[in-house]
Amino acid sequence: MNFDVLAMLIREDLGAAGLPVLPVEYSSMTSAGATVQPDDSGVVVGWRVHYALMTVGMHEYSRLQRGGPGARFHGAVSDAMRDAMAEILTAAGYTLEKDYNDYAPYDLLVTAGPADRPSWRDWHDAQDARRHAIQHRLLTKAHNDDG
C-alpha cells in the first residue's frame, strides 16, 4: 500500500476515534494532537503536547531535571497517548511498531494498513454510495421532467 494513502486512512481513523489530528504542516507553537507523516519505511504517528507543556518539559530536560513535574507530566501524557493511539490503530487492523526509534520514544511506525476484513467504514461507505445513487436518480428525474 502507498504510504501516502496509508497516512490518509490513519488520519481518518484517529479522527473518527475523536482525536485531534494535526495537518501535515502544523505549528508546534499553537498545535497539540496526533501527527501522521509518511516515511520511507511506513507512516510515523506521534502525539504532540501543547506548547506550554512542551516548553516546561524541555526546560527541565535541558537542566537535567528529568524528575521535575513538567518532564514527568510530559512523559506520562506522551506515553498514554502513544499507547492509546496504538490500541486504536491495532483495533482498526493496522500493523505497527511501538519502540522502533530510540530517538523518538513516543512515536509509532505503522507498516501496514487494515487487512481485508470488515471495517467501521463499510456501513458508512455503503450509505454514502446509496445517498449518491438516490441524488443522481432525483437529479436525472428532475432534468427529464424539465425537458
N, C-alpha and C positions, 0 to 999 in steps of 0.2 A: 504494500500500500504506500502511496505517496505520502511523505511526512507532512506536507502542507495540508493535505486532506485530513490526515490523522489529527493534526493540530486543530483544525476546524471542528471535527467531531468531539474532541476533548473539550474545547471551549463550550460547545453546546451542552454537553453532558454535565459539566461543572455548573454552568448557568442554570440548567434545569434542576439541579440539586439545590439551588438557592445561593450559590457562592458568587460573590462579585468577581468577574473575570476582567482583568485589565486589558486594554487594547494593546496591540503589538508595540506601538510607540506610546510609552507612558512616561509620566514624570514621577520619579521616585520622591520628589518633594511634596506631592499632593495626593499620591495614589496609594491605596492599600488593597490587596486582594491577590487572586491567583494569576500567575504569569504562565503563558503557554508559548513556547518557542520551538520551531522545528530545528533540528540539529542534524549533523551528518549520520549519527547513529540512532536517531529516534526523535522523540519530542520531549523536551525538558519542561517539566511542570514544577513550579515553585510557588511559594507564598511570600508576599512582601507585606511586612507590618507597616503601620503608619510611620511617617517620617519622624514624628515626635519620639516614638518608642525606639526607632532605629538610631536616632541621634544619641539618646541616653545610653543605649546598649553599646554603641560604637565608642562613645566616650569612656565608658567603664572598661571595655576591652583594651582600648589604647593605653589605659593607665594600669593595665594588668589586674583589674578588679573583676575577674570573671565571676566572682560570687556576689557581686553587687546586685541590688534589687532590679535595676534596669536590664542588666545582662541575663539574670535569672528569668525574668518575665519574658524577655525577647526569645530566649531559648525554649522556654516552656510553650509559648504560643506557636513558635515555628515548628516544634516537634508535633504538637497537637494538630496543627493544620496539615502538615505533611502526612501524618497518619490518617487524618480524616479524608484527605483527597485520595490517598492510596486505597482506602476502603471503598470510596465512591467509585473510583475508576475500575477497581477489581470487580465490584458488583455489576458494573456495566459491561464487563467482559474484556477489559484491556489487559495486556501483559506488561508488567512494569518491574523496575528495579528500584529499591529504596536507597541503598548505600553504594551507589555507583561512582560517586565523586567525593573524595576526601576534602576537596576544597569548597564544595557546596553541599554540606551535610543535610540541608533541609530540602534539597531538590529531588525530584523523581525523574527517572528516564523511562518513558513509555516506548516500548519497542514494537508493539503490535496492537491493532485495533480489535474490536469485538469480533469473535468468531461468528460464523453463520448460525445464529440461534435467535430465538425470539427476543425482541427488544422493546423497551417502552416506546420507541419511535414508531413501531409497526402500526399501532392503532392510530396515532396522530397522523402519520403519513397517509393511511387509508382514508381517514376523514378529510384530510386536505385534498386528496385526489378526487374524492366524491363531491366535495364542495365545488371544485373547479369544473367538474363534469356538469353539475347542475347549473352553474353560472353560464357555461358555454351553451347548454340547451336553451336556457332562458333568453340569452342574447340572440341566439340564432332564430328562435321563435319570434322575438320582438322585431328583428330585422326583416324576417319574412312577412310578418303582419303589416309592416310599414310599406313594403314594396309591392 
